[in-house]
Amino acid sequence: MGEVILDITMSLDGYVAGPNQTLEAPLGERGMELHEWVFPLKSWRSQHGMDGGEESEDDAMVAASLAKVGAQVMGRRMFSGGSGSWENDPNAGGWWGDEPPFHVPVFVVTHHPREAVEFDDGTRFVFVTDGVDAAVEQARAAAGERDVRVAGGADVATQAFRAGLLDRIDLHIAPLLLGGGAKLFADVEPGSLELVAARSSQRATHVTYR
């Protein structure tokens, strides 16, 4: 059986999105800068239907991680940026249009029920109203021997951590201070983690904890 892995990028001061998130700026002020380390990589570009890109240690790391993912879990805000009933969500279809980049089942944690949405590339959005535990359980079943990737945002990541659902945390630390926004692990019990690996590249520091 695969692992349940939180794979997320964080600023040096602990935020996974900047302040003042809107539909026009879903990651808040300067939030997109968190991910500048991954945007140029060949593996990321290929996943998003683009040609070219850098081949580097970071690229090899991302490619290896993507190859093992059999299902993903994300929160409602990561899916659409909205809240409340789907009928009143101006971005109810999500950020990715007709070509979402996941290619595996994605379990969206929400309070509002909705029929699953499927795409030809293998992406299937399943909307789970029973909480993070149920979403991870369904994702495990869908992933089989492959990994479940908990993609975020901060609230779902923290809930999964508090519930003891994570086997591993792959944390990418961008050399950026956001000064506010969505804080990762904002409300957890004191404790410690086992450091498995750490490596720095030009654009980010990559740390793995068990």
C-alpha positions as CSV (number, residue, x, y, z in Angstrom):
1,M,0.0,0.0,0.0
2,G,1.2,3.5,-0.8
3,E,1.6,6.4,1.7
4,V,-0.5,9.4,2.5
5,I,1.8,12.3,1.8
6,L,1.3,16.0,2.5
7,D,3.1,17.7,-0.4
8,I,3.0,21.5,0.0
9,T,5.0,24.6,-0.5
10,M,5.4,27.1,2.3
11,S,7.0,30.5,2.8
12,L,9.8,31.0,5.2
13,D,7.4,32.5,7.7
14,G,5.0,29.6,7.5
15,Y,2.3,30.6,5.0
16,V,1.0,28.5,2.0
17,A,-1.0,31.4,0.6
18,G,-0.6,35.2,1.0
19,P,-3.1,37.7,2.5
20,N,-6.2,38.9,0.7
21,Q,-7.1,35.8,-1.4
22,T,-9.7,36.6,-4.1
23,L,-10.9,34.9,-7.3
24,E,-8.5,37.0,-9.2
25,A,-5.6,36.2,-6.8
26,P,-6.5,32.7,-5.4
27,L,-3.1,32.4,-3.6
28,G,-3.3,36.0,-2.2
29,E,-0.8,38.8,-2.5
30,R,2.5,37.4,-3.8
31,G,1.2,33.8,-3.2
32,M,2.1,32.7,-6.7
33,E,5.7,33.4,-6.0
34,L,5.7,30.5,-3.6
35,H,5.6,28.1,-6.6
36,E,8.2,29.8,-8.8
37,W,10.6,26.9,-8.0
38,V,8.2,24.4,-9.7
39,F,6.8,26.3,-12.7
40,P,9.9,26.0,-15.0
41,L,10.3,22.2,-14.5
42,K,9.7,19.8,-17.3
43,S,7.7,17.5,-15.2
44,W,5.3,20.2,-14.0
45,R,5.0,21.6,-17.5
46,S,4.2,18.2,-18.9
47,Q,1.6,17.5,-16.3
48,H,-0.1,20.8,-17.4
49,G,0.0,20.0,-21.1
50,M,3.0,22.2,-21.9
51,D,6.2,21.4,-23.8
52,G,9.8,22.0,-22.7
53,G,11.1,22.9,-19.3
54,E,14.1,22.5,-17.1
55,E,15.6,19.1,-16.3
56,S,17.3,19.2,-12.9
57,E,17.3,17.6,-9.4
58,D,14.1,19.4,-8.6
59,D,12.6,18.1,-11.8
60,A,13.6,14.5,-11.1
61,M,12.1,14.9,-7.6
62,V,8.8,16.1,-8.9
63,A,8.6,13.5,-11.6
64,A,9.3,10.7,-9.2
65,S,6.6,12.0,-6.8
66,L,4.0,12.4,-9.5
67,A,4.6,8.9,-10.9
68,K,3.6,7.4,-7.5
69,V,0.4,9.4,-7.0
70,G,-2.8,7.4,-7.3
71,A,-5.3,9.9,-5.8
72,Q,-5.3,13.3,-4.3
73,V,-7.2,15.1,-1.5
74,M,-7.8,18.9,-1.4
75,G,-10.1,21.4,0.3
76,R,-13.0,23.3,-1.2
77,R,-11.1,26.5,-1.3
78,M,-8.2,24.9,-3.2
79,F,-10.8,23.5,-5.7
80,S,-12.7,26.7,-6.4
81,G,-11.9,29.4,-3.9
82,G,-15.5,29.6,-2.8
83,S,-17.7,28.5,0.1
84,G,-21.4,27.9,0.7
85,S,-23.7,26.3,-1.8
86,W,-22.3,25.4,-5.2
87,E,-25.1,27.3,-6.9
88,N,-23.7,30.5,-5.4
89,D,-20.1,29.8,-6.1
90,P,-18.9,31.9,-9.1
91,N,-16.1,29.4,-9.7
92,A,-18.0,26.2,-9.1
93,G,-16.2,24.4,-12.0
94,G,-12.8,24.8,-10.3
95,W,-9.7,26.6,-11.5
96,W,-8.7,24.1,-14.3
97,G,-11.5,24.2,-16.9
98,D,-11.9,21.2,-19.2
99,E,-8.3,20.0,-18.8
100,P,-7.4,19.6,-15.1
101,P,-3.8,18.5,-14.6
102,F,-4.3,15.7,-12.0
103,H,-5.1,12.6,-14.2
104,V,-6.2,10.7,-11.0
105,P,-9.2,10.8,-8.7
106,V,-9.3,13.9,-6.6
107,F,-11.4,13.9,-3.3
108,V,-12.6,17.4,-2.5
109,V,-13.5,18.1,1.2
110,T,-16.6,20.2,1.4
111,H,-19.8,20.7,3.5
112,H,-22.0,20.9,0.4
113,P,-22.9,17.7,-1.6
114,R,-22.4,17.5,-5.3
115,E,-22.2,14.8,-8.0
116,A,-18.8,13.7,-9.1
117,V,-17.3,15.2,-12.2
118,E,-15.2,13.1,-14.6
119,F,-12.8,14.1,-17.4
120,D,-11.3,12.0,-20.2
121,D,-7.7,12.4,-18.9
122,G,-8.5,10.3,-15.8
123,T,-9.3,13.2,-13.4
124,R,-12.4,12.6,-11.4
125,F,-13.5,15.1,-8.8
126,V,-15.4,13.4,-5.9
127,F,-17.0,15.7,-3.3
128,V,-16.8,14.4,0.2
129,T,-19.0,15.8,2.9
130,D,-17.9,13.5,5.8
131,G,-14.7,15.2,6.6
132,V,-11.0,14.7,5.9
133,D,-10.9,11.2,7.4
134,A,-13.5,10.0,4.9
135,A,-11.8,11.8,2.0
136,V,-8.4,10.1,2.8
137,E,-10.1,6.7,3.3
138,Q,-11.8,7.0,-0.1
139,A,-8.5,8.2,-1.7
140,R,-6.6,5.2,-0.3
141,A,-9.1,2.9,-1.8
142,A,-8.9,4.6,-5.2
143,A,-5.1,4.8,-5.1
144,G,-4.5,1.1,-4.4
145,E,-0.8,0.5,-4.2
146,R,0.1,4.1,-5.1
147,D,0.3,7.2,-2.9
148,V,-2.4,9.6,-1.7
149,R,-1.2,13.2,-2.1
150,V,-2.8,15.7,0.3
151,A,-2.4,18.9,-1.7
152,G,-3.9,21.5,0.6
153,G,-4.8,24.1,1.4
154,A,-3.7,25.0,4.9
155,D,-6.9,24.0,6.6
156,V,-7.2,20.5,5.1
157,A,-3.5,19.9,5.5
158,T,-3.7,20.9,9.2
159,Q,-6.8,18.7,9.7
160,A,-5.1,15.7,8.2
161,F,-2.0,16.3,10.4
162,R,-4.1,16.6,13.6
163,A,-6.0,13.4,12.8
164,G,-2.8,11.4,12.4
165,L,-3.6,10.6,8.7
166,L,-0.3,11.5,7.3
167,D,2.6,9.1,6.8
168,R,5.0,11.7,5.4
169,I,5.3,15.5,4.8
170,D,7.2,16.7,1.8
171,L,7.7,20.4,2.5
172,H,9.1,22.8,0.0
173,I,10.2,26.1,1.6
174,A,10.4,29.1,-0.7
175,P,12.8,31.9,0.2
176,L,9.9,34.3,0.6
177,L,8.3,36.2,3.5
178,L,4.6,36.7,3.0
179,G,3.8,38.4,6.3
180,G,0.3,37.0,6.5
181,G,-2.2,34.7,4.8
182,A,-3.0,31.0,5.3
183,K,-0.7,29.6,7.9
184,L,0.3,26.0,7.8
185,F,-0.1,24.1,11.1
186,A,-1.6,27.1,12.8
187,D,-3.5,25.1,15.5
188,V,-1.8,21.8,16.3
189,E,-0.5,20.2,19.5
190,P,3.2,20.6,20.3
191,G,5.3,17.8,19.1
192,S,8.3,16.7,16.9
193,L,8.8,15.0,13.6
194,E,11.4,12.6,12.3
195,L,13.6,14.3,9.7
196,V,14.1,11.9,6.7
197,A,15.8,14.1,4.1
198,A,16.7,17.7,3.3
199,R,18.1,19.3,0.2
200,S,18.4,22.8,-1.1
201,S,18.2,24.0,-4.7
202,Q,18.5,27.5,-6.2
203,R,14.8,28.3,-5.7
204,A,13.7,26.3,-2.6
205,T,14.7,24.0,0.2
206,H,13.0,20.6,0.2
207,V,12.5,18.8,3.5
208,T,10.9,15.4,4.1
209,Y,9.5,14.4,7.6
210,R,8.0,11.2,8.8
